[in-house]
Amino acid sequence: MNYIYTKDERITGKYVSFYHLEEILKDYSFWRMLEGTSENGLPIPLYRIGEGNKRILLWSQMHGNESTTTRALVDILKLFSEQGYYFSDSQLYIIPMLNPDGANLYTRENFNKVDLNRDAINLSQKESQFLKRIFEEIKPAFCFNLHDQRTIFGVKDKPATISFLAPAVDESRSITIIRKKAMEVITKMNYNLQKLICNCVGRFDDSFNPNCTGDQFSLLGTPTILIESGFYPNDYLREQTRKYIALSILEGLKYINDNNVTGTLYQEYFQIPENRKNFCDYCIINDKNLTQRFYIQLEETLHGEKVTFSPKLLEIGNKQDYYAHHTYMLSEVYNENNCNIDNIISHILAYIEDEVKKI
């Protein structure tokens, strides 16, 4: 299979509203199968592609402020439309945006301020009910649960550009055949990624929570692959990460389509290092006192239809094994004689505020 990745330039940036996505998805109406309804009355479209026997369910943006994988799915739809559908033994069911209300508001939760990824047991929300209904109707062989992760995650001293997880099915994190099948697919996805973003792929924490959708679907007997799109250097809008997500999904689909996934080839999953919360966005080091470091994290806010970034001081200190996406010496940021700490912090934040306007 030879495919050429091309980005759909009509959909860029972190803010992807339902209405923007809806216009683009009109191009793929021939794949539209049916739709659900959000708590605020917006449609949740479902697309079916292919006629194969292996049914695969993919959903994105169950957290409304996590749009990277949605953009990657749009790129995949564009690829299939222009270059043909390659997976003759597979039938895809794709929900590009499970949480349209949260997407419009750029919030993690839905319209009722419920985290849909903690609603897998209660099924209190229409979005959760729709996903569960589709899951029960199509009985997928595999699920792809697509998310974004914050810039705080790293793999040792590198940012975690992508993280994977084969969700646990019990408190003891037993390595069941269901998990092994998900792990096997992940190892193949990781193998391909290492050629592109070597040592920037992590393994997400596998603590068990049956309220989480991936854990619940795994518990119900379906191998589920969680993909977290993270930070690539200087890529705060996640446009580069988006490409790697699309290529990873295609690689996973290809492996499932071409192979009888038995779970026997799962061991290399554990060679993927665990990701850690060991990064901040900026670190300012005091030239005169190298143990004094100012750690800054960027916070996201929606203004109109644009996500803006603003710096927030996390702490002052010297954290061991802690890294930053951007590091400056204090003399590069502040060259006055006034050593008042509040004055220094104010100048640091103002400097970074100017920097992030370029994003």
Rosetta blueprint (number, residue, H / E / L):
1 M L
2 N L
3 Y L
4 I L
5 Y L
6 T L
7 K L
8 D L
9 E L
10 R L
11 I L
12 T L
13 G L
14 K L
15 Y L
16 V L
17 S L
18 F H
19 Y H
20 H H
21 L H
22 E H
23 E H
24 I H
25 L H
26 K H
27 D H
28 Y H
29 S H
30 F H
31 W H
32 R E
33 M E
34 L E
35 E E
36 G E
37 T E
38 S L
39 E L
40 N L
41 G L
42 L L
43 P E
44 I E
45 P E
46 L E
47 Y E
48 R E
49 I E
50 G L
51 E L
52 G L
53 N L
54 K E
55 R E
56 I E
57 L E
58 L E
59 W E
60 S E
61 Q L
62 M L
63 H L
64 G L
65 N L
66 E L
67 S L
68 T H
69 T H
70 T H
71 R H
72 A H
73 L H
74 V H
75 D H
76 I H
77 L H
78 K H
79 L H
80 F H
81 S H
82 E H
83 Q H
84 G L
85 Y L
86 Y L
87 F L
88 S L
89 D L
90 S E
91 Q E
92 L E
93 Y E
94 I E
95 I E
96 P L
97 M L
98 L L
99 N L
100 P H
101 D H
102 G H
103 A H
104 N H
105 L H
106 Y L
107 T L
108 R L
109 E L
110 N L
111 F L
112 N L
113 K L
114 V L
115 D L
116 L H
117 N H
118 R H
119 D L
120 A L
121 I L
122 N L
123 L L
124 S L
125 Q L
126 K H
127 E H
128 S H
129 Q H
130 F H
131 L H
132 K H
133 R H
134 I H
135 F H
136 E H
137 E H
138 I H
139 K L
140 P L
141 A L
142 F E
143 C E
144 F E
145 N E
146 L E
147 H E
148 D E
149 Q L
150 R L
151 T L
152 I L
153 F E
154 G E
155 V E
156 K L
157 D L
158 K E
159 P E
160 A L
161 T L
162 I E
163 S E
164 F E
165 L E
166 A L
167 P L
168 A L
169 V L
170 D L
171 E L
172 S L
173 R L
174 S L
175 I L
176 T L
177 I H
178 I H
179 R H
180 K H
181 K H
182 A H
183 M H
184 E H
185 V H
186 I H
187 T H
188 K H
189 M H
190 N H
191 Y H
192 N H
193 L H
194 Q L
195 K L
196 L L
197 I L
198 C L
199 N L
200 C L
201 V E
202 G E
203 R E
204 F L
205 D L
206 D L
207 S L
208 F L
209 N L
210 P L
211 N L
212 C L
213 T H
214 G H
215 D H
216 Q H
217 F H
218 S H
219 L H
220 L L
221 G L
222 T L
223 P L
224 T E
225 I E
226 L E
227 I E
228 E E
229 S E
230 G L
231 F L
232 Y L
233 P L
234 N L
235 D L
236 Y L
237 L L
238 R L
239 E H
240 Q H
241 T H
242 R H
243 K H
244 Y H
245 I H
246 A H
247 L H
248 S H
249 I H
250 L H
251 E H
252 G H
253 L H
254 K H
255 Y H
256 I H
257 N H
258 D H
259 N L
260 N L
261 V L
262 T L
263 G L
264 T L
265 L L
266 Y L
267 Q H
268 E H
269 Y H
270 F H
271 Q H
272 I L
273 P L
274 E E
275 N L
276 R E
277 K E
278 N L
279 F E
280 C E
281 D E
282 Y E
283 C E
284 I E
285 I E
286 N L
287 D L
288 K L
289 N L
290 L L
291 T L
292 Q L
293 R E
294 F E
295 Y E
296 I E
297 Q E
298 L E
299 E E
300 E E
301 T E
302 L E
303 H E
304 G L
305 E L
306 K E
307 V E
308 T E
309 F E
310 S E
311 P E
312 K E
313 L E
314 L E
315 E E
316 I E
317 G E
318 N L
319 K L
320 Q L
321 D L
322 Y L
323 Y E
324 A E
325 H E
326 H E
327 T E
328 Y E
329 M E
330 L H
331 S H
332 E H
333 V H
334 Y L
335 N L
336 E L
337 N L
338 N L
339 C L
340 N L
341 I H
342 D H
343 N H
344 I H
345 I H
346 S H
347 H H
348 I H
349 L H
350 A H
351 Y H
352 I H
353 E H
354 D H
355 E H
356 V H
357 K L
358 K L
359 I L
